[in-house]
Amino acid sequence: MKKITIAWLYPELMSTYGDRGNIICLKKRCQWRNIDCEIKELNVGFDAEELKKADFIFMGGAQDRQQKIVSQDLTKKSKILKDMIESDVPGLYICGALQFLGKYYKESDGSIIECLDIIDLYTENPGIGTERLIGNVAIESEINGKIESLIGFENHGGRTFIGKQIMPLGRVIVGNGNNGIDKTEGAIYKKSYCSYLHGPILPKNPFFADLLIEQTLKKKYKNGFFLKPLNEEIELMARKSIADRLGIKV
């Protein structure tokens, strides 16, 4: 039996807007294929050696207060996390986690929070007088060589800007994306996928979940690995219902 180990970073603090649903989705889609999926919940003060054992990394979003607590702890383990990302360990980083991987976060009062500087991006919160970027969102993204629509929900005050050499996860069809200006959403670096899409993103886009599982297995077992198809009738009906409300085709 194949097995993958998922490191879930800070589930007690970083799991807003249903982000834990991504973990549930990954585990169930593995189980349905007879793949053993172990979830390691790594909270504040965790032993960095536990992170090294992971085949896949997940981190969700949170509010500013929780993010400051996490920042103090995660900074101590940043070298290990960076080494894993640079060595193509797959991962999914949502909202606040996306911001952590960048260069800095500029708060509405102008103060600068230094981030992990793993990915060439930065985030600024324009503060009072500007609207949060909230609502349903759809993007076009290339998944397994095909252009697919990813759908989700965004709710963030920060505006993220990615470097010229960084690929976005997708281009905005409906909604705001990273900053409401340049039509980018998320970022892809190595095998790390970053996004503002809550919802959560994976149950709404099961083919994306399968891409992450497949990449994790290929990395661990050093060979080609293709997942057997699942009956996705219910998932596809749910996607169509959301897409119809957004006025797009899936």
N, C-alpha and C positions, 0 to 999 in steps of 0.2 A: 504493500500500500504506500502510495506517495503521501508525503506530509509537508505542510508549510507551517511556519511559526510567524504570527503577526504580532509586532510590538505596537500596542495601542498607547500612545503617549498622552498622559495626563487626562484620563477619562473622567476623573472627578471634577476637573476644572474646565476642560476644553471639549465641550460636547453640547453646543447650542443648536437649536433649530433642527433637532432630530439627527444630528451627525452620527450618533451611535448606530443608527440604521445602516450605515455603510459597513460596519463590522458584522452586524446580523446578516446582511446580504452576502458578504464574502464567505462567511462561515457556512451558510445554508447551501450556497451554490457549490462549495467544495464537498459538503456532505452528500449532496445529491449525486455526486460523481464518485463517491467512495474515496475521497481525498481527505486525509486527516488534517484538520485545521486547529492549531493551538493558538489561543489568544493570551498574550502576556500583557496585563494591565500595569503600566509603569507610571506611578504617580510621583509627586514631589518627594525627592530624596532617594529615588530608585538607584540601584547599583548599575553603573554604566556598562558593566560586563554583561548584564542581562540584555541590553540593547544589541550587543554584538551577536547574540544568538539568533536574531530575527532574520527571517527571509523577506519580510515585507514590513513597511512602517506606515502607520496611520496616525494622523493628528487632526483634530477638529478645531472649531472656532470657539471663541468666548468673548466676554465683555472685557473692557479695559482693565478693571481691577484684577480679574483672574489672570489676564495676560501678563501683568506686571509680576505676579507671584511666579508664574511659570518661567518668565524670562530670566529671573534670578537663578533658577535651578537649571534650566536648559543650557544656559551659557557655560556652566561648568562641564557639560558633556558635549559641547559643540564640536570639538575635534573629532570625536568618534562618529557623531552624526554626519559631519562633512565627509569623512573618509568613506562611510558607507554609501552616501549619495554619489560621491565621485567614482566609486567602484560599481556603480549601476545597480545597487540594491533598489528594487522598485518601491515606490511609496505614493501615498495620496495625502495631500496637505490642503486643508480647507480653511478659507477665510483668515482668521488670526494666524493659523499655522503658515499659510502662504506669506504673510507679512513677516513672520519671524525669520524666514529663510533669506530675506532680502538684506539690503544694506542698512536701512534705518527706517524708523517710523517717526514722522514729525507730528506732534500733538497739536491740537487746536490753539494752545497757548504759545506755540512756537518752540517748546522744548523738544529736544531730540532724544529718542530712545534708540540706542545702537542695537542693531539686530545681528544675526549670525553671519551675514555676508557670504552666503553660500551661492546664492543666485543673484544675477545682476538685475535687481529691481529695487524700488523704494516706494514708500507709502507716505502720503501726507493727508492730514485731516484739516480741511479748510475751516471747520468750526462753525460758530454762530452765523446764521444768515444763509447757510447752504443746506440743502436737503440731503438726507440720507438716501442712498441708492437702494431702494426697496421694491420688491415685486417679483413676479414670475419672469423668468428669463429663458431664452433659447439661443443656442449658438451652433454654428456649423464647425465640425471638427473632423479631422482625418483619423479614423480608427481602423486599424488593420488594412490600410490602403484604400478605404472607402470613406467618402464624405458622409458623415452621419450628423443628425441633429441631437445635441445634448440638451436636456431640459432640466430646470431646477428653480430654486428660489434664492434671491439675494437680499441681504440686509446688512449694509456696511456704510460707515461714515467716511472711512479712509479711501483715498484715491491712489491706486497703485499704477506705477508706470514701469514697464519692462524695458530692458536694454535692447539695442538694435540686433544683437546676436541671439536673443532669447525668443524662442517660438511661443506664441500664445497657445493655450489649449484650444481656442477656437475664436471665431469671429461672431460678433453679436448679430442676431437676427431680430430678437425682441428683448428689450430690457436695457441695462446700462453697462454691465461688464466691469472691467477693472477700474474705470474712471469716468465713464459716461461721455468720453470725448473721442477716443481713437478706435472704438469698436473692438478692442481686444478683450478677451476674457481668459483669466488664468495664465499659466505659464507651464512650459515643459522644459525640463533640464535633465539630461541623461535619461533615467527611467523614473524620474520624480514628476508627478503630475500635480499641479497646483490649481485651485479654483475657488471662486467665491460662491459656487453653487451649493447651497444647502438643499434640503428637500426631503430626505437626503439624496445625493446625486446618484448613487449606485443602484438602488432599487428602481429608480425612474429610468435608468439607462443600463439595463442588464448586460448589454454587449460590452460596455465599458468595464463593468466588473469582471467579465470574462477575460478581457485583455490584460487586466492587472494580474489575475490568477495565472494566466498562461505565461506571462513574462516572469513571474515569480518562480514557477516550475522550471522554466527554461534556464534561468539563472542558477538555480540550486542543483539541477540534475545534469547540466551541461550538454543538453541535447534538445532536438526538436520535440515539442510536446503540444499536441492539439487537443482541446477539450471536446468531449462528446456533446452533441446538442442536447438541450433540455426542452421540455414542453413549456413554452413561454406564452401561451394563449392569454392568460390573465394579465401578465406584465404588458403585453402588447396592446391589450384593450385599454389598460390604464394609461399607457403612453398616448394612445390615440385620443383618449378623452381630454387629456391635458393639452395636447397639440391643437385639438379643435378649438379649445378656449383661447389659445394663443393665436389662432389663425394661420398655423403652419402645417406642413405635411411631414409625416414621419414614416 
